[in-house]
Amino acid sequence: MNVFKKTFVEFIVVVVILVLVALALSYFVSDENGVRVINAQLAEQNVTLEVADNTFLQGIGLSGREYLEENHGMIFVYDQERENLSFWMKDTLIPLDIIFLNADFEVVEIIENVPICEEDPCPTYDSEQKAQYVIELNAGWVEENNLKEGDLLKIKVPGQSDS
């Protein structure tokens, strides 16, 4: 009987761990191409952001894209706030707005209408404020949605209401 109890307890522990992992992963949703995305709200506008949370994905960014759907973009996730985050538009075929956010998801700096790179080397666009997250959206998005420093990015957890 003791062996049965021990095995049963181990089974329950494994199930609980799997459920917790599944819940943690549910914060991220994959689109039809298997790309991890998050749904969020920025300046009262719903946005869908592809997640670039490792050096490989961050290095690729939005390069090679000829089109970006309205209210779609990419969020670059770093492990902690950093000074002087630097971005460039190498091989990026569409102009973008670049939005820097601190660890509290507060907009701390905005660079609007960053043009495609037409020179070598490409110019860089650096944050003057500490940032942990960077969002790239179509150029003009910031102005169109009246985004300003101090605004917050609100992550939408699946199953959570918009309140």
Sequence and secondary structure as in RCSB ss.txt:
>XXXX:A:sequence
MNVFKKTFVEFIVVVVILVLVALALSYFVSDENGVRVINAQLAEQNVTLEVADNTFLQGIGLSGREYLEENHGMI
FVYDQERENLSFWMKDTLIPLDIIFLNADFEVVEIIENVPICEEDPCPTYDSEQKAQYVIELNAGWVEENNLKEG
DLLKIKVPGQSDS
>XXXX:A:secstr
 HHHHHHHHHHHHHHHHHHHHHHHHTTSEE TTS EEEEEEETTEEEEEEEE SHHHHHHTTTT S   TTEEEE
EEEEEEESS EEE TT  S EEEEEE TTSBEEEEEEEE    SSS  EEE SS EEEEEEEETTHHHHTT  TT
 BEEEE TT    
